[in-house]
Amino acid sequence: MLKTTIAGSLPKPFWLAQPEMLWAPWQQPGEKLAEAKRDATLLWIKEQEQAGLDIVGDGEQSRQHFVHGFLERIEGIDFQNKVKMGIRNNRYEADVPTVVGKLKRKGSVHGTEAKILRAATGLRTKFTLPGPMTIVDTIADQHYGDRVKMAFAFAELLNQEARELQAIGIDVVQFDEPAFNVYMDQVREWGIDALHKCIEGLTCTTAVHICYGYGIKANNDWKQTLGGEWRQYQDTFPHLARSRIDQISLECANSKVPIDLIGLLKGKDVLVGCIDVASDQVESKEQVAATIRKAMEFVDPEKLYPCTNCGMAPMRRDIARAKLHALEQGAHLVREELRK
């Protein structure tokens, strides 16, 4: 019980990409880049194993961004002429590519990374993909003319990719949907249905990650406007509880999320964020254990998975490494308590 895992991204080594930033430029050209991506992936698999995590990922080492890393191998998208667009309900602006034609996979998107991950560890593995609502919130459209229609077109491609990941031997396929904390009405109207399209035919464990975003200034500033309690989950969790998704990953540590909200996810596995990705302060094992104990008041320990709040891509490597160790050490404390 209390199996530990990460939400998704981990910091890239300086020899792979510019450190401590999103959309970090690659530091290597051509074939050297492919080798550097592989080396960084293997490095972080080993780091997760050494920290004692139970379910490991590739740390998204081969992607500049969790959304655009998937989009780069999709036909019908113009990356050459990016446009500036407000995303997450205009929380911040980003230079994004544009959909200019019918969407289609050029081939496997993340198969190579998944094979590296599967071959490198005997532990259970998790691979992350962007969710369809978050994709359409992070790309411009000059073809579909309808946000929902475009989202379902992406959902079909995500399903193709997820089926391939399952065939490779990935144990958990997770869809990242930070947009679920922004467009709550749309989650109810079509977001859950789009996720169901993503998981059609899958027999592996499926997960969705919802959070308050990376630890960057725009997200941190937004959090300051949310008041004394962050209750966005209250609108989405009941719909997710009725969904066919197996696991829900959420932010909890050092936040103003009322912990009792996870009780709305009855019947689901809950990946409870016990590590704050918006702070360089490394949690103590006691702090992690305290978060887990609070969560156990509302979720049975058999269905609770201590996790990070969100991705750690913009963080210093040494801090991220220390936080992974704290995550497992805190979970170990609580496991020992439960055995007594």
Buried (B, 14 or more C-beta within 10 A) or exposed (E): BBBBBBBBBBBBBEEBBEBBEBEBEBBBEEEEBEEBBBBBBBBBBEBBBEBBBBBBBBBBBBBBBBBBBBBBBBEBBBEEEBEEBEBBEEBBEBEBBBBBEEBBBEEBBBBBBBBBBBEBBEBBBBBBBBBBBBBBBBBBBEBBEEBBEBBBBBBBBBBBBBBBBBEBEBBBBBBBBBBBBBBBEBBBEBBBBBBBBBBEEBEBBBBBBBBBBBBBEBBBEBBEEBEEEBEBBBBBBBBBBEBEBBBBBBBBBBBEBBBEBBBBBBEBBBBBBBBBBBBBEBBEBEBBBBBBBBBBEBBEBEBBBBBBBBBBBBBEBEBBBBBBBBBBBBBBBBBEEEEE
